[in-house]
Amino acid sequence: MLKANYSFERQVKTFTHAEVIVIGGGPAGTAAAISAARCGKKVLLLEKSAQLGGMGTLGNVSVFMPVGNVTGIYREIIQEMLEENLLPEHNHSIAPQYSPFLLRHYLNEKMKKEQVQVCFHCEFIGTIQEGSRIRAVIVSTREGLKAFEGERFIDCTGDARVAIDAGVPYHTGREEDGLTQPMTLMFTMQNTGKTVTPVLPEGCYDYENEADLPQGRRLYWEQHNDGTLLVNMSRVKANGAIMEDVNYAEMEALKQVFSIAYYLQKTGFETYALAHIAAQTGVRETNQINGRYTLTEQDVVDGVQFADVVAQTNYEIDIHSPNAEKTTDERKVSGYDIPYRCMVPEAFDNLLVAGRPISATHVAMSSMRMQATCYALGQAAGVAVAISLDDSSPLNDISINKLHNILERQGVKFIGK
Ligand SMILES: Cc1cc2nc3c(=O)[nH]c(=O)nc-3n(C[C@H](O)[C@H](O)[C@H](O)COP(=O)(O)OP(=O)(O)OC[C@H]3O[C@@H](n4cnc5c(N)ncnc54)[C@H](O)[C@@H]3O)c2cc1C
């Protein structure tokens, strides 16, 4: 008979101790680690895969969507990797495409320069708590389970994994039914210069026209200088934090990728071969913490400003149909602030959540989820934990003045402040 639960008790060796432990090495996590290290803190970055960059490398997203304020560590990345896109002022919009392979290498080198210790193949599995503090995280490593002790923790897992394990309340997807935005497996094709024979593997779909495509549209970026085509056209109804959904999505999205490539080869891209498929199907939305403040659609639409601003964006409301219908709700916004409080879970003194799972409604997160915004949130979280260490203050009670001053010293500018 199936036993409903098991208790699981182990003695786990402590691997190391750091002042700041960042869990998840995507846009939010890499920026958080860099900014905390720049404040002189010993920082450890735990990443479950073999690469930094999150969806921007693992998911092959490869475009930085415009956010209207090119600032801080995100600006540095553009300057150091994609300088031709940079304008002197901060308040402008750019949407540079990049190589996810180069970004992966760039971030590795950047972490070395910034003296951030990176641990790959380290998957967070649980928190060890003492009252309102997290004392350590238990991590599955290539050497088995290990404990990592820290003073401050920043959850940048994209799914609020650490916060949820610690018991922080959260919500998922649309308020009315919990459905999240669908998943998409990104891929690239390469212009070979000669006609290729289209291949449709067994079990795939033979789309006859645009209306048959999973998104009912063609969505891709052509790079004429090197003949690559970045394709964002698959769509699978799934929540990337639910096992059964992910099991389905990984297989269904791959079928769609082959089918879309075949369709494109017959309709305008006759010389393009399938070149690269992302290692995993991209996740747009899973969990949002219920933090000290929840960013709402009204805030986004009204262009609200906050005294404790930590990121600014004018990226549109962009909701790929959670039912995986062939629609996308796209609405322009003029620009708004994201407050520090969206990253602060109520019940913990030494935990922040940065990146896409901050406290926000379904509609608000559809706009704030872009990479540049996640870099900005991560950078602010890294500075915040450093201040909280220096001042021995809980993370929900740090000086916002200090936060803004240090961010400014790190190259962050807020428009209109
Ligand atoms: C298909 C798709 C297209 C998109 N298009 C664009 C676009 O064109 N431009 C744009 O700017 N943005 C785009 N986005 C959005 C953007 O990529 C993400 O919202 C952004 O990367 C989120 O950053 P993050 O750091 O919060 O999380 P993520 O990028 O998801 O990074 C989280 C990291 O944490 C790691 N992690 C997760 N769990 C654990 C664990 N238990 N232990 C250790 N590590 C863990 C993951 O491996 C990952 O490296 C797109 C997203 C998708 C899915």
The ligand as an ORCA input file, in Angstrom:
! r2SCAN-3c Opt
* xyz 0 1
  C       9.994     31.778    -23.813
  C      10.396     33.028    -23.092
  C      10.683     34.156    -23.806
  C      11.083     35.307    -23.146
  N      11.441     36.391    -23.892
  C      12.079     37.412    -23.296
  C      12.698     38.416    -24.076
  O      12.624     38.394    -25.314
  N      13.385     39.394    -23.431
  C      13.478     39.430    -22.061
  O      14.141     40.329    -21.547
  N      12.872     38.494    -21.301
  C      12.199     37.476    -21.879
  N      11.633     36.488    -21.120
  C      11.554     36.640    -19.648
  C      12.851     36.410    -18.911
  O      13.702     35.530    -19.618
  C      12.621     35.849    -17.500
  O      11.473     36.372    -16.902
  C      13.846     36.154    -16.644
  O      14.931     35.399    -17.135
  C      13.593     35.835    -15.180
  O      14.804     36.016    -14.472
  P      15.001     35.344    -13.045
  O      16.412     35.571    -12.649
  O      13.912     35.787    -12.142
  O      14.712     33.780    -13.274
  P      15.364     32.729    -14.300
  O      15.852     33.372    -15.534
  O      14.338     31.645    -14.447
  O      16.613     32.148    -13.492
  C      16.407     31.308    -12.368
  C      17.692     30.515    -12.140
  O      17.560     29.787    -10.918
  C      17.993     28.440    -11.136
  N      17.250     27.605    -10.176
  C      15.948     27.311    -10.199
  N      15.636     26.494     -9.161
  C      16.794     26.294     -8.481
  C      17.117     25.522     -7.321
  N      16.193     24.808     -6.675
  N      18.405     25.541     -6.892
  C      19.363     26.253     -7.562
  N      19.094     26.982     -8.682
  C      17.830     27.004     -9.117
  C      17.639     28.159    -12.591
  O      18.408     27.099    -13.110
  C      17.971     29.495    -13.246
  O      19.314     29.589    -13.629
  C      11.180     35.324    -21.737
  C      10.890     34.177    -21.006
  C      10.496     33.032    -21.661
  C      10.233     31.791    -20.883
*
